[in-house]
Every structure is written in C-alpha cells, then in structure tokens.
C-alpha cells in the first residue's frame, strides 16, 4: 500500500492542475515571510515594522523570505498585549472601512492609510501584508455609516447573529443583502491602492459555517476584481477537512490549527494535521501549519523550543510544504536561529519538492518523503516524535471534573478524590473539547490529608510540571497574575491546558481536595477539564531510536547515495534502505539519490 500512495497523490495533484484557479498563480510556492503577532501581539508600530523590514531585507531576503505582515488591531490606537478591548474606539474612514491607528502608524495621516509603509517595505525588495477580521466594524454599524459604491449603509448589511467569539470588533456581513459585495469590493480596492500584497483574514476558517463560506466567496470575488494579485490567507484553524475543496479553490493558504506556540504538544499534533491535509495540497493552495515561534518572541523572551525541536519543526514544515512565516524578532537573530532560517538545501525542500506525503508512522517514529521535479532523487525526513514530556495517559484519569467554560471564576468546581495512600499523584488539565486556546486554569488550595495530617501541595516541590502555554506557577496564574478567588489572595497552582503536574506524596495521606477554576487569561473563551491520576504508571521512551526508510517505499530498489541537508554533508552509499538513530524530539532531513 505504501508504494501506491505516492501514485495516488500524484494523480490527485494532476486532477487539481487540470482545473487550476487563477489565484493559485499568486503563490505558486509556499509563501515565506514574517508576521508581527508572535513578537509584538496587538502593539506593533510603524517604526517596528520598518526595523523588521530592514533586518529581513538584509538577513533573510537573499534566501527567499519576502512577505512582511502587520497582524491584528493595527486600527486600534491603544491596543495592548495579546488581548482585545470591547468597545475600543477604532480608526475608521467615512465608508465604514478600518484605517491604521495614527498613534501607531503616523504616516497613515490624511487618508494615506498603509501606502507610505507599504512603499517603504517595497523599497526594501519585500512584499507587504496586513491582517483583517471578517465582517464590518460594529462601530460602523452603530453609526450606520455609508458603504462606498452603493446606497446601502453599514446596518443594512450587518449580520448581528454572526460574530467572532474571541474578538469584539466586528459583525459578520450578510452576503444576501444589497451592498454586501460592494463593501468587500471597496475594502480590497482600498488595499490594492495601498500596495498590499498579502491579506490574512481572521475569524473565517473555523467553524467555516455558511455565513463564513459566503464571505470567503465574496472576498475571492473582491480580490479578483481589484486588479492586484493579493495572496489570501484564512484563519484561524483548524479549518474543517470537509471544506478542503472549497477552501483550496478560494484561498492560497489556510490554517490547520489554532495559534501555534512553542510547546511540544501542538508540535506533535501537527504531524497528524499535515498528513490529513495531504489531498488538498497543490501549487498555489497550501495547508498552513502557522508561524514559526523561534528566536525572541512574546515581546521579549526566547523560544521554549529546544534546538532539536526547532530543527524538527522547520523540517516538518518544509517537507510538508507549509508556508514559512517566521514570528520572532528579526532585529535580534542569534546565529542558531539565523542558520535555521537560511539553510538553502533545507529551504529547497519547501520551495521545490512535490508529492509530499507521510510514508510510515509506528510508535511515533515517523517518515515523510517528497519527490524532486526533474530528478530521480527524493527528500526524506526521519522524525522521532516520541516523548517523555507526557509520561502519563490522561485518558486513564481516576477523576474527571465536569467541563468548565465561560467567564473566569464564574464557576468553581469542588474536587475531592480518595487517593488511598498513593505515593504518586498527577494533576492534569485537559482541553474542554472546543479546540480553542485560552485554557487558563488554576488548582486553588490543592491539599492532601490523612493520618499524617494536612499537606499543602503548594509547599511541596513537584517532580515535573508542563503547560500548554506559558509556565506552570505556584500562587500565580500561568500568565503571571496574583492568584485570587472572591477578590482574596489564595494559594494554588496556575497552569494552562494541556497540563500535567506530578507529585511524590509522603506516606499517610488518603484524600486530595482542591477547587478548580478558569482564570482571567481565559477571557471567557476557555474550556477545560480537571483530571486526577492516582499512582499512574510512568512510561519512559528511550533517549534515541533507530528510524529507517526502505528505498522500495520511495519507488526504487538497490543502492542510493544519501546527503544530510542540515549538516550539508554526504553520508555515503546505502543498500535498499537508510537508517539513522534519532533523539527524542529530533529529526534528520536527507536527499536520497538512486545510484546509477
């Protein structure tokens, strides 16, 4: 069956090629660029964008990095952090269209919008992108402002039943209403006049309901009409696989996960996501695994990824041909990060390969392969996705709380679990099942009691603690706020799903108690479940494992020469198969050349 799969993928790609949409030509290879979100959140300024453009032009452009994108809230003058303020005053023109906030982007004055900044980016040999939210500003609807090119006004086309669950700025657009298409036409005419080359539209790819589907179609029409080859990116993920054919025929790239940050669990999950989207990958239509959180990110911290994890991430994005959008500060690139982003042999895998597919996966030892157009050679990625970061199976939890969602601390769960003198106690927080992030949680006053008395777990050192975002902390939330309940300071442990906290418990304790809450960082969007495991079996994987690929699975037999693309050196000749020993969370990326 493995020998058949490449043939099937080639046939599928050939079928798409026969009916290729014109917009695929706008991004015939996976876009390579930078986005402001990971490092600046909602706060990026004109000067910061210029500084990043200068650094990109000097350091990354020679290797193909081209797009520079200003992410969310550029129209909100006083936005802060990674959050959003309901009812904030937004910069807007007389035709219901959001404009750059002058406090952040002073060159946008006198109605010039982003054109001066786009001109600066273009002068550096780069392309300019912006982020927008689906829909029409609530501010425009409240004021019932005009729409360019129609007698309709903002309130006439707003769909107040369709709105973003995590950003408060917009109502959806009812595409059945007169003036709705003209609104989107006016937006993209404006962006074209600014010189925008790339637009990331948010709140549109998940859940991909009929309202969002209609707006995607309207945006496609607007871009095609505006006369500028604007690359279209859709967010957030994960985009439903059932919409695969529709999305690839309307967009150039679309997110296949929620926001991707520098934690192992989301990186591990990306193997399955990228493999699932293989039938819908084509030149000009790219499943997007999201930004690369390397270097300095999140305003001023180094990535949490190890060097091995960064190499694995870059290798997977390349051999699966995901867009490569860097999220770190390009003005502060260290030698390792710069080398990670500028290896020409690795980047060639992303930009020039075809028939990209997973060849095998057994016990999370994974092989991917790709063909090289015009050559008998093949690219091969060997990935050790095994891990000791999650040594406990949360599916076997001895206690599961009800799912908790909604406003922070609106609901408090009382947890009481008999632990039968357990010596190992594991506290877990799982996602509540909605697939969203913002799962900020806290164990309030976690305590064990028994014949030995009362023991606060905040006074006991844990064996290990993980969080799906941020850092698990005692007596503070995962995002660093004081831990409070009913406005009173309390002891506890702040974390974020998926989280595992392991304790070794002394003898003489038979009951665990705590309260479970969503904390402020969830902003009403979190969905979690508290879990307790009593004396669970701890599973350990070997530090290194052998991973092999059979040349028959690549479509040929006999001997082949192998080159290590990261090390940029030849490894010699191998017969019938190739095997390497790869560390946990590690990878190898190779070029395999059949011997004459």
N, C-alpha and C positions, 0 to 999 in steps of 0.2 A: 504493500500500500504506500510506503514511503516513496517508492520510485514513481508512483503515479501522481503524487501530489504536485510536484513542480509542473507537470504537463497540464494538470487541471488549472493551475493558477495562470499559466501562460495563455491557455485557451480563454479563460475569463478576461484577462487583460486585453487580448485581441478583440474580444467582443465589445469591450468598452471603447477600444480605439476606433472601431467602425462608426460609432455614433458620438464621437468626442465633442463635448460642448466647447464653444469658442473660448469661454473664460478659462479653460484649462491651460491655454497658452500663456496666461498671465503669470503662472507659477509652474512651469514645466519641470522644475526640480524643487525639492523641499526648501521653502524659504529659510534663510539663515539670517539671524539678526539679534536684536536686543529689545527688551521691554522693561519699562520703569517700575513695574509693580513690586517685584521681589526686593528691590533695594530701597525704593522711595515710597511705596504704598500709594496713598492718595495725594502726596505732598509735592511731587516733582515740580520744579520751576524751570523757567526758560534757560537760566544760566546753567543749571544742572544738565539739562538736555544738551546744550551746546558743549559742555565739558565732555559729556559721554560721546557726542558725535566726533569731537576732536580725537579722543582716545580710540574710538572704533576705526576711524579713518587711518590712523597711524598703525595700530597694532593688529586689527582683525580684518579690515577690508582686503588686504593683499591675499587673504585666504578664503575669500568669498562671502564674508559676513557683510550684509548690505542693509537690512531693514532696521530702522530705529523708531520705536513706537512709544508714544505717550499714553500711558494707561489711564485708568478711571479717575473721575472727579476733576478733570482739568477745567471744567466750567464752574466749579465751586471754589470761590476765592479763599475760604478759610478752612478747608478740609484738613483733617489730622489723622495720622497713623494709618491703620488699615480699616478704619471704621467709617460710618456714614451717619449723617445728622438729619433726621426727619425735619422737613420744613425749612432747610437751609436755603438762603437766597442764592439763586443761580444766575450766572451771566447769560443773557438771552437777547436775541435781536427782535425786531418788530414782527418777524414772520414765524415766531414760535420755535426758532432754532437756537440751540445752545451755542454759546461762544466762549472762547478761552477767558478765564478769570484774569483780569488785568493785574491783580496783585501778584499773581504768579508769572504771567506772560505779558509784560508791559508792551511788547512790540505789537500786540493784537489790537491796540487802540485805534480809534477812528474807523472801526469796521473792517480792519485788515485781517482779523482772525489769525489763523495759523500760517498765512502765506509768508510773512517775514522769517519765521522759524523754519518752515519747510525749505525756503530758499537757502537758508544757512546750511541745513542738513544736505541739500542737493549740492551745494558748493564744495562739500567735503567728499563728493562722489558716492553718497549714500542715498537711500530711499526713506521717505518719511511716512510714518503710520500713526493712527490715532485709535483709541478705544471709544466706543459709544455704547449706550444702553438701548436696547429695543424700546420703541414706543415714542410717545410725545410727552414733554415735561408736564408734570402735574401743575407746575407754576403757570404754564401756558393755558392749561385747561381752566384753571381758577380765574385767570384774567380774560379768558376767551379771546386770545389774540388771533390775528389773521394768519392764513396759510398762503404762501406765495403760489400764484398760478391758478387760484380757484376762489370762488366766493365763500367756500366753507371756512369755518373757524375751528379753533382747537377743540372746543367742546363737542363739535359736530362729529368728529372722527374718533374721539377717545373711547376706548373700551375699558370702563372702570371695573369690569369683572376680571380683567386680565392684567396682572401686575407682578412685579418681581418680589419674591418672598424675602429677599435679603438686602435690597437697595430701595430706598424710599422715593426716588426721584421721578419715576415715570409711570404713566398709564400705558397699557397696550393700545395699538391702533386697530380699529375695526375696519378691515380691508373691504368690507361690503359697502361702506359709506362713500358717497361722493366726496372727493377731495383727499381721500386717504392715500392714493397712489401719488397724487401731486405733492403731498407732504414729503414722502420719501424721495421723490424726484428732486424736490428743492434741497433736501439735505445733501444728496450726492452731487448735485450741481455745485453747491457751495464747497464741498470737499474737493471737487475737481478743480475749482477756481483757486483753492489754496495750494494745490500741487500735492495732494495726499496720494500716496501710492499703495497704502495698506490700511484696511479698516477691520478692526476686531469688534464684532457685535456681540454684546453680552446679554444674558437672560433670554436666550433664543434657542439654544440647542438642547436644553433639558427643561421640562419633560418632552419637548418637541410636540406639543399639542396642536390642534388645528389652528388656533389663533397664531401661534408662533410659526407654524408651517406657512400660513398665508403671508405673514410679514417677511419671512425668508424669501418667498417668491417675489414680493414687492421690492425688496432690496436688490435682488438679482436684476429685475427689470430696470430699476433706477440706475444701477451701475452700468448696465449695458447701454443705457440711454445717455449717460453723462459724457461719453466720449473719451474717458480716461481709463486705462487698464488697471483698475484698482483691485488688488488682491483682497479676497473676502475670507475672513476667519470667523468662525462661530464658536461661542462659549455659552455657559460652562458645560462641562461634561458631568456624567458620561452621556454622550449622545446615544439614543437608543439604536441598537443594531438594526431593528426593524425599519428604521428610516435611512438605512445606508444608501440605497439607490437614489432617494430624493436628495439627500444632503450632498452627495458627490456630484450631482447634476446642477447644484445651485451654488456651492461654495468651493473654495480652493483648499481649505483646511478646517477641521472641526475637532473640538476637544473630545477626548475619550475618557477623561477622568475629571473629578473635581480638582481644585487647585492642588498642584503637586509641590510638596515641600521636601526638605532634606531629612527624611526619615526612611528607614529600611522598609517598613510595611508597605507604603504606597509604591516604592520602587519594585518590590517583589510582585505586587499585584499587576504591575504594568506588563509583565510577561504575558499574562492571560489576556489583558486588554488588547495588546498589539496583535497577538495571534488571532484573536476573534475578528479583528477588522481586516485581516488579510484579503478577503474577497473584494473589498471596496477600496483598495489602494491602487492608484493609477497616476500616471504622469500628469500632474495638474490637479489631483484630488488626493489629499493627504490626511489620514488619521493622525491627530496631533496629541502627543503624549505630554504636552505642556512644557513650561520653561525649565531651564537647567539651573538649579539653585546652587551654583558653585561660587567660590571666592567669597567676597564680602557681600552679605545680603541683609535683609530685615533691618535696614537703617545703618547698622554698624557692627554686625557680628559675623564671624567666619562660619561657613557652612558646617553643619553637623555631620555631613557625609565624610567617611574615611576616604583616603586616597583610592583604595581598591573600589569602594562603592562609586566614586566619581568616574573612574575608568569603566566600570561595569555600566553605569548609566549612559555614558557617552557612547559606548559600544552598542548597547541595545538600541538607543535612538538612531544610530547610524545604520545598523543592519536592517532595522525595521523601517527605515526611511521616514521617520518622524521629522517634521520641521525642527530646526535647531534654533531655539530662541533663548539666548543667554539672559539670566536675571540678575547677575552680580554687578558690582561697581567696576566699570572698565577703567576708571582712573586709578584703581588700586589693585591691578592684577599682579599676583605673585608669579614666580617662574613656573611653578607646577601648573597653575590654572591656565596661564598663557600657553604652555606646551599642550595642555589638554585640549585647548580650543583650536590649535593651529597645526596639528599633525596632518600634512597633506594626504598621506596614504589612508588615514582613517576617514578624513572628510570625503575622500573619493568614494568610499563605500556608500555614504549617504547620498551623494550627488549623482552617481553614475551607475549604480547597480540596478538589477531588475529581478523579477521572480523571487522576491524576498519572502522567506517562509520559515516557520519552525519545523525542523527536521525530526527532533525527538525530545521527549521530556520524561525522565524517570527519576523519581525521588528528588525532584527539583534540581537535577543535573540536566541542563538544557543545551540543545544545539540548534542554532539558527544558521541558515545559509542563504546565499544570493548568487545570481549569475552576473557575469560581466559582459555587457554587449560587445559583440565583435571579437570575443575571445573565448577559448575553451576553459579559461580559468574560472575559479569560484571563490567567493568570500565565505569564510566560516567563523562563527562566533561560538565559543565554548563558555558556558556560564555556570558557575556554582551558586545557585540561589538557595542552597541550604543555609540554615541559620541557627545560632544558639541564642539569638535575641528574644525569641518567643519559645522558651523550653516547655511551656505548659499549654495544654489543649483547652482553650476556653469553652469549647463545646461540651466538655465534661464537667462543667461547674456544678458544685454541690448546692449552690444557692444562686437564683436569678431574681433580681428585683423586677417589678413592673417597669415597662419602658417609661422614661421620663422625657418630656418635651415641653416646649412653651417658654414662658418668660423665666428669667433666672430667679431661683429660690421661691417661685410661686408654689411649688410643691416640694415637700420634704418627705423622703422615704425613711422610715424607721427600719433598721436592719438588725436582726437578732438571729444568730446562727449557732447551733451547738457544734463545737469543734472537737469534742471527745479527746481532750488532752493531745491534740495534734502538735507535732513538732515543726511542721512546715505549713504556713498559712499564706495563701496567694490571694491578693485583692485585684480584681480585674474590672475594667470599664470597657464595655463594648459599644459600638455604634448602634443606635436605636433602629437601624434598618432603612433610614431615608436616604443614605448615601451622601448627605451633606457633611461639611466640616462644621466648625464652631461647636464641637462637642466638649466644652469646658466643664469639668466636673470636680467635685470635692467630696472626700470622705471626712465628715465632721465628727470629731471626738472618737476616732476608732480605738477601741479598747477591748482587751481580753480580761476575763475574770474567772476565778475558780478558787480552789483550796489554797493557792499561793497568794491570793489577794487580787488586786486590780493593777493592770499594767497598761499604760497608755502607749499605743504604737508610735505616737509622735516622739516618745522618749527612747525608742528602740531603733537602732540602725538597721535599715533594710539590706538584704543580700543584693538586690538589684531592683531597679525601677525604670520602666520605659513609659514614654508618652507618644501619642500620635502626632503631637505638635508641641513645641515649647519644651519645658523641662519640669518633671515632677518635683514638687517642693513641699516642705513641711511648713505649715502655718501661713502659707501664701497660696494664691491661685496660680495656675500654670503660667499666666501672663504677668505675674509679679505683684498683684494687688493684695492688700491685707485680707485675710480670711475672716469673714463676718457672717453672722446669722442673726436676723432681727436687729440689725444695726449694732450688735455687740460683737467684739472680737472673740473668736473661738480658736481652739486648736484643731488641727486637721491636716489633710494632705490634698493639695491641689494637683490636678492632672488633666489629661485630655485623651479621649479615646483614639485609637485602641491602646489601653494601658495595662501593664502588668507590674505589680509590686509584690516582691517576695520577702517574707519574714521568716526567720527561725525563732520559734516560740519556746521559752523555757518550760520545764515541767510544771504541772499543776494548774493549767488553765483549760476550762471546758466550754466557754461561751464567748463569742465575738459579738460586739454591738457597735453600731455607728449610725449616723444619719447620712443620707446621700442627697446631693443637690446639684443642679446646674448652676454654674457661677456666671458672673456678669459678662465675661468674654463671649458667652454663647449668643448674646444679643437677641434672644428669643428664637434663634434658628437651630439650636442644638437638639439632639435626640440621642439618649444614652440608656444604658442598662448596667446596673452594678452586679458584679459577679464575685462569688467567694469559692475558692477551691481549698479543700481540706486534705492535707498530706498527699498532694498530687505527685505522680511520677514525673521526675525531671528528665527530659530527653536531651541527650547531647549528641551533636553531629561531629564527625572527625574534622580536624582543622583543615585538611586538604583531601581532595578526592580526584580520582582519575576520570576524565571525560574524553570520550572518543567519538570520532565520526568515521563511518565507513565510506570509502570512495564510491561504492556502489550506490549509496544514498544520494550522492551528488550527480550520478548519471554516468559514471565511468568506472573502469576496473584497471588494476595494475598499479604502477608507481606514480608518485607525484612529488614535486618539489613544494616546500612549504616556507612561507615568509611570515614572520611575526611583524604585524603592522605597527603595533605600539613601540616595540623595540627597534623597528626599522632595520631588521637583520634577517638573513636567510638562515633557516634551521637545518636544511639538508633535504635528502630524499627519503621518502617513506613508501612502504609497500602496502596496498589495499586499504589501509586505514591510517588515521593520525590520532594520537592520544597525548594529552597533557595533564599534568597534575595541577589543579586549580584550587586556590584557598577559598574558604568561606567568603561569600560576597565578592568573589573575584571573577575575572574573565580573561580570556585570550581572544584576540581578533587576528585572523590569518588570511593570507591569499594562498590558495592551493592551485598549483599548475600541473596538469597531467603531463607526465614525461613522454617525450616523443617515442 
